[in-house]
């Protein structure tokens, strides 16, 4: 800290860093971005007065705490915007940002849902294909069983006919035997 003529106190860059809580680089960036007029010594060293310190502190507060953009700071420094309107604008910007984040979240969720649906559709297609193959196999087996049942039925029917025909032949033969006259020996032995 130095005292300049007329009793005005001026601060070095190092003092200003301590007073504002800003880094050297950020102070220089603010000077350049916001076209701050800072006094310099004959050797080219910066010297900050109380107004410079207050202004840097206020800029820091508006950027870091109130989320003002550099453009808004420049407009404020030129008297184009009033801080109260900026607070409203800042709140609106926060709401817009929050809504944008929610929209992005919904889009991401929608994208995940879409990917899930596509995977589900693919899985269902695979299952459908498998079901189709199994159905074809079952149809083939049904036809095979049906053909074998028909053949079995035909064989059973044929066997029943043969048994029936055989029974008829046996009955006819028995009838034939019963209707023949009994021979000599049958009469003797009681046949």
URPEJO-V245137 format. One record per backbone hydrogen bond with DSSP energy under -0.5 kcal/mol. CO is the residue of the C=O (numbers start at 0). NH is the residue of the N-H. E is the energy in kcal/mol with one decimal. If there is no record, write none. Layout:
CO;NH;E / CO;NH;E
This chain:
1;3;-0.6 / 1;9;-3.4 / 3;6;-1.0 / 4;7;-0.9 / 7;3;-3.3 / 9;1;-3.3 / 10;47;-2.9 / 11;15;-2.4 / 12;16;-2.2 / 13;17;-1.6 / 14;18;-2.5 / 15;19;-2.6 / 16;20;-2.1 / 22;26;-2.4 / 23;27;-2.3 / 24;28;-2.4 / 25;29;-2.8 / 26;30;-2.4 / 27;31;-2.2 / 28;32;-3.5 / 29;33;-2.6 / 30;35;-1.8 / 31;34;-0.7 / 35;37;-0.9 / 38;46;-2.6 / 40;43;-1.9 / 44;40;-2.6 / 46;38;-0.8 / 47;10;-3.0 / 48;52;-2.2 / 49;53;-2.7 / 50;54;-2.7 / 51;55;-2.7 / 52;56;-2.4 / 53;57;-2.5 / 54;58;-2.7 / 55;59;-2.5 / 56;60;-2.4 / 57;61;-2.6 / 58;62;-2.4 / 59;63;-3.2 / 60;64;-2.3 / 60;65;-1.3 / 61;67;-2.6 / 68;72;-2.1 / 69;73;-2.5 / 70;74;-2.3 / 71;75;-2.6 / 72;76;-2.9 / 73;77;-1.6 / 74;79;-3.0 / 74;80;-0.7 / 75;78;-1.4 / 81;84;-0.7 / 81;85;-1.8 / 82;86;-2.1 / 83;87;-1.9 / 84;88;-3.0 / 85;89;-3.9 / 86;90;-2.7 / 87;91;-2.6 / 88;92;-2.9 / 89;93;-2.6 / 90;94;-2.5 / 91;95;-3.1 / 92;96;-2.9 / 93;97;-2.9 / 94;98;-2.9 / 95;99;-2.9 / 96;100;-2.5 / 97;101;-2.4 / 98;102;-2.9 / 99;103;-2.7 / 100;104;-2.8 / 101;105;-2.8 / 102;106;-2.8 / 103;107;-3.0 / 104;108;-2.9 / 105;109;-3.2 / 106;110;-2.8 / 107;111;-2.5 / 108;112;-3.0 / 109;113;-2.9 / 110;114;-2.5 / 111;115;-2.7 / 112;116;-3.0 / 113;117;-2.7 / 114;118;-2.5 / 115;119;-2.9 / 116;120;-3.0 / 117;121;-2.5 / 118;122;-2.5 / 119;123;-3.0 / 120;124;-2.7 / 121;125;-2.4 / 122;126;-2.7 / 123;127;-3.1 / 124;128;-2.5 / 125;129;-2.4 / 126;130;-3.0 / 127;131;-2.5 / 128;132;-2.3 / 129;133;-2.7 / 130;134;-2.8 / 131;135;-2.5 / 132;136;-2.3 / 133;137;-2.9 / 134;138;-2.8 / 135;139;-2.4 / 136;140;-2.8 / 137;141;-3.0 / 138;142;-2.5 / 139;143;-2.4 / 140;144;-3.0 / 141;145;-3.0 / 142;146;-2.9 / 143;147;-2.6 / 144;148;-3.0 / 145;149;-2.6 / 146;150;-2.5 / 147;151;-2.8 / 148;152;-3.2 / 149;153;-2.7 / 150;154;-2.7 / 151;155;-3.2 / 152;156;-3.0 / 153;157;-2.6 / 154;158;-2.8 / 155;159;-3.1 / 156;160;-2.5 / 157;161;-2.6 / 158;162;-3.0 / 159;163;-3.0 / 160;164;-3.6 / 161;165;-2.9 / 162;166;-2.9 / 163;167;-2.4 / 164;168;-2.3 / 165;169;-2.7 / 166;170;-2.9 / 167;171;-2.5 / 168;172;-2.7 / 169;173;-2.7 / 170;174;-2.5 / 171;175;-2.3 / 172;176;-2.5 / 173;177;-2.5 / 174;178;-1.8 / 175;179;-0.8 / 176;179;-0.7 / 182;186;-2.0 / 183;187;-1.9 / 184;188;-2.7 / 185;189;-0.9 / 185;190;-2.9
